[in-house]
Amino acid sequence: MNQSGESCGADARAIEVVVLDARERHVASGKTLRADIDPSLVLDDVSRTLDALVHLVDFAFASAPPESEIDLVVTKPAHRLVRVGAVRLSLRWQVRADSRGDADEGKIVSIRAGVQGAYSLQQSSAAHEIEALFEAMSWRVSIEAVAATGEIWARAACD
């Protein structure tokens, strides 16, 4: 049981509901949300954690190009001894399509700023608001631009 009296599996199911809801709300975008969720997760503050996760997932959907993939992993830390409620979250998505071949021939002029787009998203007020949501629950959080791939990688941990 967690601090709110719910069984442990209920926390993982609550995250699965967030994933299913996001998929349904964003089905028209053609974007895919893949999720790997540890079924034995226990969350300290279920409602606030789910709220922060919804904001993060919506941020990813809003900034990912059409028909791209968003990868979510939510698990317990890999240490032998971890406290009940310890969680690791990782969300990764590309913010630009790779059109270098066509761009090299001068056929396509990207309206996205490529890697700068990832950096701009990392520095955006939306990213800072999401960081604040996790930090308010005493989570460590980082939203990083991955220059080599034009991706955003958001990681959050509650140890």
C-alpha positions in Angstrom: 0.0 0.0 0.0 1.2 3.5 -0.7 0.6 6.6 1.5 -2.9 7.2 0.0 -3.9 3.6 0.9 -4.0 2.3 -2.7 -2.4 -1.0 -3.7 0.9 -0.7 -5.5 -0.4 -2.0 -8.9 -3.0 0.8 -8.8 -0.2 3.4 -9.3 1.1 1.7 -12.4 -2.5 1.4 -13.7 -3.0 5.1 -13.1 0.0 5.9 -15.2 -1.3 3.5 -17.9 -4.6 5.5 -17.9 -2.6 8.7 -18.5 -0.9 7.0 -21.4 -4.2 5.7 -22.9 -5.8 9.1 -22.4 -2.9 10.9 -24.2 -3.0 8.4 -27.1 -6.8 9.0 -27.5 -6.5 12.8 -27.3 -3.7 12.9 -29.8 -4.8 10.1 -32.2 -5.3 12.6 -35.0 -1.6 13.7 -34.8 -0.4 10.3 -36.1 2.2 10.4 -33.3 2.9 7.2 -31.3 3.4 7.1 -27.6 5.2 3.9 -26.5 5.2 3.2 -22.8 7.2 0.8 -20.6 5.7 1.0 -17.1 6.9 -1.1 -14.1 3.8 -2.8 -12.9 5.0 -2.7 -9.2 5.4 1.1 -9.0 4.4 2.9 -5.9 4.0 6.7 -6.1 4.2 9.1 -3.2 1.8 11.7 -4.5 -0.3 10.0 -7.1 -2.5 12.9 -8.2 0.3 15.5 -8.5 2.6 13.0 -10.2 0.0 12.2 -12.7 -0.8 15.9 -13.3 2.9 16.6 -14.0 3.2 13.5 -16.3 0.1 14.7 -18.3 1.8 18.1 -18.8 5.0 16.5 -19.8 3.4 14.1 -22.3 1.3 16.9 -23.8 4.5 19.0 -24.2 6.0 16.1 -26.1 3.0 15.6 -28.4 2.9 19.4 -29.1 6.5 19.5 -30.1 7.1 16.2 -31.9 6.8 16.2 -35.7 3.9 14.3 -37.4 4.0 10.6 -37.3 6.9 10.4 -34.9 7.4 8.3 -31.8 7.5 9.3 -28.2 9.1 6.9 -25.7 8.1 6.8 -22.0 9.8 4.6 -19.4 8.6 4.7 -15.8 10.3 2.4 -13.4 11.9 2.0 -10.0 15.6 2.8 -9.5 17.9 -0.2 -10.3 19.5 -0.2 -6.8 19.2 -3.2 -4.6 17.7 -1.2 -1.8 15.2 1.6 -2.7 12.6 3.3 -0.6 8.9 2.7 -1.3 7.8 5.4 -3.7 11.2 5.8 -5.5 10.5 6.3 -9.2 12.5 7.1 -12.4 10.8 8.6 -15.4 12.3 9.1 -18.9 10.5 10.6 -21.9 12.3 11.0 -25.2 11.1 12.4 -28.5 12.4 13.9 -31.7 11.6 17.5 -32.4 12.7 17.5 -36.0 12.3 15.1 -38.9 15.5 14.1 -40.7 15.2 15.6 -44.1 18.9 16.2 -44.7 18.9 14.3 -48.0 16.3 16.5 -49.6 17.7 19.6 -47.9 21.1 18.9 -49.4 19.5 19.0 -52.9 17.8 22.3 -52.0 14.3 20.9 -52.3 13.2 21.4 -48.8 13.6 24.4 -46.5 12.7 23.3 -43.0 10.3 25.4 -41.0 11.7 23.8 -37.9 15.0 25.0 -36.5 16.5 21.5 -36.2 18.7 21.2 -33.2 18.1 24.8 -32.3 14.4 23.8 -32.1 15.3 21.2 -29.4 17.4 23.8 -27.6 14.6 26.4 -27.8 12.1 23.9 -26.4 14.5 23.1 -23.6 14.6 26.8 -22.7 10.9 27.4 -23.2 8.5 28.6 -20.5 6.5 25.3 -21.0 9.6 23.3 -20.2 10.3 25.4 -17.1 6.7 25.0 -15.9 7.0 21.2 -16.2 10.2 21.3 -14.3 8.5 23.4 -11.6 5.7 20.8 -11.3 8.2 18.0 -10.6 10.4 20.1 -8.4 7.4 21.1 -6.2 7.1 17.3 -5.4 10.9 17.2 -4.6 11.7 15.3 -7.8 15.0 15.9 -9.6 14.2 16.8 -13.2 16.1 17.7 -16.3 14.9 18.5 -19.8 17.8 18.3 -22.2 18.3 19.0 -25.9 20.2 16.1 -27.5 22.2 17.9 -30.2 23.3 14.8 -32.2 19.7 13.6 -32.8 17.5 16.7 -32.5 15.7 15.1 -29.6 14.4 16.2 -26.2 15.1 13.9 -23.3 13.2 14.6 -20.1 14.2 12.7 -17.0 12.7 12.9 -13.6 13.5 11.0 -10.4 12.1 10.7 -7.0 14.5 8.9 -4.7 
